[in-house]
Amino acid sequence: MRDCHPMSDQPSNQLSFHIITQGCKINQYESQALAESWLAQGGSQASCLEQADIIVLNSCAVTDKALQDLRKTIHRCQRDNPSAQLVVTGCAAQMCIRDMGELIGVDRVIPQEEKSSLTLWPPKKWPASRLTSGPNPAKIFPGFWISRYPRARPGIKVQDGCSQACTYCIVPLTRGPARSRNPQDVVEEAVRLLANGYRELIVSGINLAQYRYQGMDFWDLIHYLHTQLAPEWQGAARLRLSSLDPSQLGPKALAVLAESRMLCPHLHVSMQSASHRVLQAMGRTHYDPDRVAGFFRQLSGIWPCFALSGDFLVGFPGETENDMQVTEDWFAAQPFTNAHIFAYSPRPGTLAAEAKNHVQAEAKKERSKRLREMAAAKAERFARQLLELPSLSVVLEGTDPGRGRSEYYVPCIFALRSKARIKDLVPAVPARADGSALVVRPKGVDAG
């Protein structure tokens, strides 16, 4: 058994908990919110599952592998700490309530829609398991908030749910329709995190394009955040935007990006494909790849140097080699600096899963490999391009104060250590490229 211990100063007779988080940044955010709430009410956090009285699995259901990983984790918890109360919540709990409840060792199943009720402590206040399957999504924004984060670059959740209904996606069934957070609550959370030493905040949501709050859209929110934070924090901290829908990229986006001096010059765009035929099959006809390319050209006039990440889904049912070539040609022509490439896997309950023209596994694997190789080459080329800059700004992250992430989202390795600590924002000078990463030195420190 590993050396485990409570992670708070609570007396040993207090109930201890351990949270295992799977999936996206939003799940990570919500797990942190639960931990903070329980600690504030007298709970004690164990550093590993073997020493916990209560184990909470915050699950993901976005891929079949995620469900396989969840089942493995449930078995591991039962094996390593059979006396603990085991609670499953999150997206998998929403979609597979009865399946989760019937697994040996699972004591309670709390669906996604009731996750915010878990903020109450002790656990006797939590709702009973609901073992009827199917979504019953809430229509209000979940009551989560954080003041700390287990990583150096915390996410701020501003939006939940999705009403887009892409044919391959299970998220609308697991998280329900789009809901948005009060902008003032977003600002207050940002101020708390900045006061606690975090210097990069990631504005996050399930579908940021669907942010709407009393007439404000997402770009209004970013403008408001900037006006509230910039007087004190411009130059000392920064904001990064999480994944954007291509439909968000228009004149209003350009205006806000041009104005804000706190935003990282980095966008992450969920393209999925550049083939009009495939996008139509995906239920994503609300944007045009050609117009997106035009936005990138306009953005270069505002940000002479910027990073561009993308999500691409390869091997969607009915995708032909010609469709794949369209995506590859489009991708090659755009200023992407890295990309996440996913091979399509069917999710029960979605329209795409019922399609008859699924792509063979070997074809999906080979197409994914081609696009990943293109993305890797672009990432290495961008790292070399950044060597021309006089300086970078690096947030130290992980467990090694010699490593961090630049404003351009490029990993940085310090050749010479500074006295900075994890979370700090360190001015640095690029020295040389190391693949898609950069070796840097603290600004003002002589390389000799």
Helices and strands as residue ranges (DSSP letters): E 16-21, H 25-40, E 44-45, G 49-51, E 54-59, H 64-80, E 85-90, H 91-95, H 97-102, E 108-111, G 112-119, G 123-125, E 155-160, H 171-175, E 179-180, H 183-195, E 200-205, G 208-210, E 212-213, E 216-217, H 218-233, E 238-241, G 246-248, H 251-259, E 266-272, H 276-282, H 289-299, E 307-314, H 321-333, E 338-343, G 352-354, H 361-386, E 392-396, E 403-406, E 411-414, E 425-434, E 437-442
